[in-house]
Amino acid sequence: MALNTKYRTDKPEIMDDFALEGEILRDALDKIAKINQLLGGNQLTLRGVQELIQQSKKEEIVIVDVGCGNGDMLRTLADFGINNKLNFKLIGIDANNFTISHAIQLSEKYTNISYRCEDIFKDSFKELKYGIVLCTLTLHHFKNHEIEDLLKVFHTNSSIGIVINDLHRSTIAYRLFQALCFVFQLNDMSREDGLTSILRGFKKEELIHFSKKLNFINYKIHWKWAFRYQWIISKI
């Protein structure tokens, strides 16, 4: 069957249910994190952070990870900070309480990581200030008008910048993920959500359109393996 990737799909993902919990979700979160590690996703976000902090003179840098999942990206950042004598204060945000509980358990040894179960469209998140905000494989979960609203908040409340790492919507990426599902023996939820995620992903011109519409002056958009876009928006 022919696959049309011209426009973003509005089809919801199973994981969009904030009340979801249990072993199937835990397995999905951990496998998503593992695949992201193996395909270089964590390093892509980390390099974006490195680029932004080179321009900052702040002694303590607050980094917020929106849609943090099991906290894997925050632990990667914490380790990087320790190894490079950087003072990071790391905050993970997710709207699913089960996900946050799992992330807390996995991050017990990291004293500079904290988590908040929070809806990012609520006022409590809009009042949160930070140096850098991360959005790794999260932005595609939202509709275009929601993305615009979120980016406005991110840009207003960040003092250093924004790092977005998200999916390139393409037929090749879709077919490759189908093969990946077999290799990693992903459960039904992970497989279905992963394929939907790709169809909710982006084309480069769409990210450029958001940037221009929101009057972002200093930004970079790069295509990276594996079918990802690294979108860095600097406030400095």
N, C-alpha and C positions, 0 to 999 in steps of 0.2 A: 504494500500500500504506500502510495506517495505521501511524503511528509512535507507539510507546508510550514516553514519557519519565518515567513515574511513578517508576521505580527506576533506579539507576545500573547500567550494564552491567559485566560482568566480562570482556568481550571484550578480549584483549590488542591492543596496537598493534605494528606492525612495528618501530617505533623503540625498543621496549622491549628489543630484542636488543642487549645491550651490546657484542657482537662485530661489529656492523654497521659497515661502512666503505665508502668509495668515493664516486664523483662523485654518485650518486643521493642519498646522505645529505647530502653537502655542499650540494647544490642545495636539498634540503628544509630544512636548517638556515637557509640564507640567506633563503629565501623566507618561512619562518615569521617570522624576524626582521623582514623588510620589511613583511609584513602587520601584524605587531604594532605597528610604527612608524606605519603609515598609519591604523590603527584606534584609535590613541591608547593602546595598551597600555603602552608605555614611560612615557608621561606619567602614567598611572594609578599605576604603581609608584613613580615619582619623587615624586609628590605625597604618597604614603604615607610615604616616607622623610623628606620635608620636614617633615611633621607630627610625626614622632617626634623628629627632631633639634632641633626648636624647644624640646623639653622637656629636652634633654641639655646638660650643661656640659662634656662630655669634649672635650679638645683634639684627640685622634685618635679617629676613629670607624672601627671595623672592621666592614665590611659583607660578609656572605657570601651569595652567590647560588647557591641549590641548584637543580640542573638548569639550568645556565647556558647551554647550547646554544652558539652561536657567540660568546658574550660580549657581545652587543650592548647588553644592559641595563647591564653593568658599564662599558662605554665611555661610555654616556649619563651614568652617575653620575660617572665620572671628569671628563668635560667640565663637568658641573654644578658639581663640587667646585672645579675650577680657576677657573671664572667667578665663583664666590662665595667664594673664598679659604677653602675648607673642607679640612681634613686628613683625607682618606679613605684607608683601607687596604682594598683590594677583593680579594676571594677568590672565584673561580668554582669550583664543584664539579660534576662530571659523572662518571658511571660508564663512559662510553664514551671510550676512549683516542683514537680518531680525532677525535671531537668536540672534545676538549680540545686536541689538536694544532692543529686548525683555528682554535680560539679564540685560542690563543697567537700564531699567525701573524698574525691580524687585529688583535691588541692590542700589537704590537711596540713602538709608540711610547709606550705608557702604562707608566711605571715603577712606578706604585702598584697595578697589577693583576697578580695571580698566579693560577695555576690548579692544581687538584689533581684527578687522576683517582681517584675514590674512591666506594665503595659507602656510601651514607649510613646503612645499617643496621649497618655495622661499628663496632667500638670506636674506631677512629682518628677517625671523624667525631664520635662521641659525646663525645670528649675536647676537641673544638675549642670555644674560647670566642670570642664576638663581641659587638658592640654590637647590631647589627641583622641579622636573617636574612631574606632574600627568597625567595619561592617563586612564580615567575611561570609560569603554565601548566605547572606540574609536579605539584602536589598530586593532580590528578585521575588521575594514572598509578597511584595506589596504592589498595588496598582499604581499607575503613573502619578495620579494626583496625590496619593499617599507618599510616594517617593519624594515628590517636590516639597511637601510639608515637612518630611523628616530631614531632608537636606538643608532646609532653611534653619531648623533647630540645630542641627549639627554645626552648621557654619556660624551661627550666632553664638553658640555656647562653647566652641573650641577656641583656644587661644593660639594653638600651633597649626592644627590642620586635621584633615580627614583622610583615612586610608580605606578604600573600598576594593574588595577582591570578589569578583562575581563572574558568573558564567557567560560564555559566548554562546548565543543561540544559533545552532547550526545542525544540519542533518548529519554531518560527519561526527560531531560530538555525541549526538543522540545514538548513533549506531555503535560507536566505540563504548559508550556506557552500557549498552545492552550486552556487549561482550564482557565488560568488567563485572557485571552482575553475576555472570556465570563463574568467572575466575574466583571472585570473593564470596560466592554463595550467599549473596545478600537475601534477606528475608523479603517477603512480598511487599511490605510497607516501604522498605528502603528502595526496592526496585521501582515501584510505582512512583514514589515521590521524587526519586532521582531523575527519572525520565520527564516528569512534569516540570521539575526545576529547570531542566535545560530548555524546555519550551517556554518557560517564564523568564529566561535569561535575556541578554541584551545584544544588540548590534552596536558597533562603535558610534555610528551616527546618532543613535538614541542618547548615549551618554554625553556626546557633544551638545546635543539639543538641550538636555537638562542643564549643562554647564552654562550655556549661553543665556537660557531663559532665567536662570538664577543669578546671572551676572558674576559668576566666578571668574576672577581675573587670572590667578596663578594656579593652573591645573595641568596635569599630564595624564594621558590615557594610553596605556601600552597593552598590546595583545601578548599574552604569555602562554606557554604550555602549562597545564593541559586545557586548552580552550577556555582561558580565563582572561578577564580584563583587570589590570591593575590601574586604578583611578586614584591619583593622589591630588588632593586639593590643599594648597598651602595658604595659611593666613599670615605668614611672615614675609 
